[in-house]
Amino acid sequence: MNRLNRILITTCLFLTLTSPSFAYTTPHHFVNMGRDLLNVVVSPVKAVFVNGPKNVKKMYKYEVYERERPEKRKLFRYKLFAIISAPAVEIKALIDGIVDSISYSGKFCKEFLSLTFSD
């Protein structure tokens, strides 16, 4: 078993050390940093103007037209409920956009550190 472990470890080391590795160039870091910085700004805007209305439409469609029982579909109370709960769905989309923005700012910082300290 000891000989088998040595052969396995030697093979893994050989494959790891001989595999090609490609470091990012400085322009590549700048491109990633620019994209991440742009996404920091755009993510909340996209959440408010794209994802939020899409989620509201999806929620309204489900609440009004896709009930399990056909006799409960298109009732006024479900339409009213969908309209009342639309702001909550929009706020949830905004929170998702802010979370994405923070995630992209972290990626930006990582790229900046990789650039300044040469990977």
N, C-alpha and C positions, 0 to 999 in steps of 0.2 A: 504494500500500500504506500509506503514511503517513496518508492521509486516512481510509482504512478503519480503521486502528488508533485514530485519534482518535474516530471515530464510535462504535466499539465501547466504548472506555473511557468516553466520555460517557454512553452508554446504560446501562452497568453502574453507574456512579456515580449516575445519576438513579434507577434502580430500587432501588439500595441505600439511598439517602438518603430516598426517599419511602415506603419500606415501613414499616408500623407496627411498632413495637417495644414490648414490654410488660415492664417491670421487675417483679421480685417485690416484693410489699409486705412489711412487717415481719411480719405474722401468717403469711404464706406461708413466710418463712424460719424462724419458730418451729415451724411444723408440720413442715417438712422436717428441722429439727434434732431434734425430738422423735422422729420416725419413725426417723431414723438412729441416735439414741442407744438407742432400744429395740431396734433390730436388732443393735447391738453386743453387747447382753446376750443376746438370744434366738438368734442364729446358732449358737453352739456347742451350746446346749441342743437346738435343732432338729436339728442334725447328729447328736447322740448318740441322741436318742430317736425321730427320724422317719427321717432319711435313712440312718443307719447300719443299722438293722434292715431297711429296704427293700432296701438294697444287699446285705446278707447273705442275705436271702431270694432275691433275684435270682441271686446267685452260687451258692447251694445248688441252686436249681432247675436252673441250667445245668449244674453239675458232675454232678448225679445223674440228671436226667431228660432232658436235651437233648443227649446225646452224639451224635456223627455216626453211629456204628455202633450199631444197636439192641442188639447183644449186649453192648455195654459199658455199657449203661444199668442203673441200679439196683444196681450192684455195691458191695459193702461198702467196698472201698478208696477209691472215689470219695466215698462218704458220709463216711468218716473224713477224707479230705483236705479236704472242704468244711467239716467241723466244726473241723479244725485251722486252716484259713486264715480262719475267721470273725473272730477278733480283729484280724487285719491289715486286713480290709475295714472294720471298725468304726473303727480308728485312722485310716484314710485319710479316712473321712467326718468324723471329728473335726478333722483337719487342714484339710479343706475348710471346715468351719464357722469355724475360727479365721481362715483367710484371708478369708472373707466378713466376719467381725467387724472385722478390720483395715481392710478396704475401706470398711465403713460408718463407722468412726471417722474415716477421711480425708474422707469426704463431710461428716460432722458438722463437722469443722474448717473445711472450705471454706465451708459455710453460715454458720458463726459469723463468719468473716472477712468474708464478703459482707454480713452484717448490721451488723457494727461499722464497716466502712469504706464503707458505702452503695454497694455494687456498683461 
